[in-house]
Amino acid sequence: MNIKMYTTLFLLALVVIFTVQNATAVTVNFLFWKLEISRSLLIFFVLIIGVIVGWISHSHYQHSITRNKKSQ
C-alpha cells in the first residue's frame, strides 16, 4: 500500500474514534428552535458552516482584488 492509503485509513480511524466518543446527544437552542443532536454531528455541521463562510469570504476577497487590478 502507498502513503495515501495509510493516511486515508488513519484519518478514517480518527473520525470513527471521534464519532464514538462524542455520540452523546446535546440540546441546541437557537432563537425559537430547540434541537437535540449528537455532539459529533453538531461539530461536523459547525465545521461545514465555517468552511462555507471561509470559502465565500475568500472568493469575495479574490474578486475585489481582481476588480481593483482591472480598474487601475
N, C-alpha and C positions, 0 to 999 in steps of 0.2 A: 504494500500500500504506500501511497505517497503522502507527503506532508499535508496536502489539502484534506485528504480523507481523515487523517488523525485529528486535525484541527476541527473539522466538522463534527466528528464523533465526540470530541472533548467539549465543544460548545453545546452540543445537544445534551450531553450528560449534565452539564451545569444548569441548563434550562429545566431539565426534569427534576433535578435536586431542588432548585429554587421553587418550582411549582409545588412539589410535595411538601416542602417546609412552610410554604405560605398559603396553604389551602383553606385556612380559617376564613369564615365569612365575616365581613365587616359591613356596617351600615354607613352609607354615604348620604349626607343631607346636602342638597343644593337647591337653594331658593325654596320652591314648593314641592320638590321631588324628594322622595326617600327611596333609596335603592340598596338592596342587600346583595353583595357581590364578593367573590373570593378576593383576597388581598393580592394574589399574584395577577389576576386579571385586571384589577384596578391599576397596579403598577404598569402592566403592559399597555393599557389604554392611555395612561398619562404619558408614557414614553412615546407612543404613536402620535399623540397630540403635539408633543414637544418637537418631534421630527417634522411634522407638517408645518408648524409655526416657523421653525428654523428654515425649512425649505422655501416657504413663501417670503420670509424676510430677506433671505439671501437672493432670491430671484428679483425682488424689488430693488435691492441694493445694486445688483449687476445691471438691471435695466436702467437705473438712474445714472450709473457711471457711463454706460453706452450712450445714453441720450445726451449727457454733458459733453462727451468727446465729439459727437456729431455736430453739436451747436458751436463748437469753438472754431 
